[in-house]
Each structure stands twice: as structure tokens, then as C-alpha cells.
Amino acid sequence: MSAKERLAENIRKAYYGCGKSTRQIERESGLGRTTVIRWINGVYTPNAISLKIFCDVTRTSITEIYKGV
């Protein structure tokens, strides 16, 4: 598994683990719903600022995203 695939998998775990819909994440963070879906599917990789915002909304740490939730 590549680093990009592992990152997407960990983002997916954080997303499902938080219990929020993509619309809720969009409202709370200002991140685009489509963008978050693309991260979950591994199409795009988030930049550091966007990843931090995602982590705050899903209540995960950046370390958890990079090493596994």
C-alpha cells in the first residue's frame, strides 16, 4: 500500500469514526464536500492547513491521520 493510499484510508477511518456526514463537515469546517469525498477516496491529498481543519472537525490528530486511527 502506498503512502497516498494509507493516508486516504486513515482519512476515511477518521471520517466514519466521527459520525458526521460530509454536509456536517462542510458546514463546520468550510471545506468543500466534494473535496472531502475526494480525500476519502484517495483522489486528492489534502494540504496541511486543510488537513488540520478536517482533524479539528473530526476530533482526530494529524498524527492519527498519518500513522493510523
GUZA-247957 format. One record per residue (C-alpha): residue in three letters; x, z, y. Coordinates in steps of 0.05 Angstrom, whole numbers, padded with zeros to 5 digits, always signed. Layout:
# residues N
ALAXZY;...
//
This chain:
# residues 69
MET+00000+00000+00000;SER+00028-00020+00068;ALA+00033+00028+00127;LYS-00023-00010+00162;GLU-00069-00003+00101;ARG-00053+00071+00095;LEU-00068+00082+00169;ALA-00135+00045+00162;GLU-00152+00087+00101;ASN-00136+00152+00138;ILE-00177+00130+00198;ARG-00234+00114+00151;LYS-00229+00184+00119;ALA-00229+00217+00188;TYR-00289+00175+00208;TYR-00330+00191+00146;GLY-00307+00264+00147;CYS-00331+00277+00217;GLY-00403+00258+00200;LYS-00414+00218+00264;SER-00439+00147+00269;THR-00399+00093+00305;ARG-00450+00096+00361;GLN-00439+00171+00370;ILE-00364+00160+00371;GLU-00374+00104+00422;ARG-00416+00149+00468;GLU-00369+00209+00462;SER-00304+00172+00469;GLY-00317+00108+00508;LEU-00283+00069+00452;GLY-00318+00005+00432;ARG-00360+00010+00369;THR-00333-00057+00344;THR-00262-00034+00357;VAL-00271+00029+00316;ILE-00302-00012+00259;ARG-00242-00058+00261;TRP-00195+00002+00256;ILE-00234+00028+00196;ASN-00230-00040+00162;GLY-00156-00048+00178;VAL-00165-00110+00222;TYR-00134-00076+00283;THR-00087-00018+00292;PRO-00103+00030+00350;ASN-00053+00044+00405;ALA-00030+00116+00416;ILE-00079+00132+00472;SER-00140+00104+00435;LEU-00119+00139+00371;LYS-00114+00206+00408;ILE-00184+00196+00436;PHE-00210+00179+00367;CYS-00176+00241+00338;ASP-00207+00286+00392;VAL-00277+00260+00377;THR-00269+00264+00301;ARG-00233+00331+00305;THR-00172+00308+00268;SER-00099+00308+00288;ILE-00054+00248+00296;THR-00010+00279+00241;GLU-00070+00278+00194;ILE-00083+00205+00211;TYR-00011+00185+00197;LYS+00001+00230+00136;GLY-00069+00233+00107;VAL-00132+00272+00118;
//
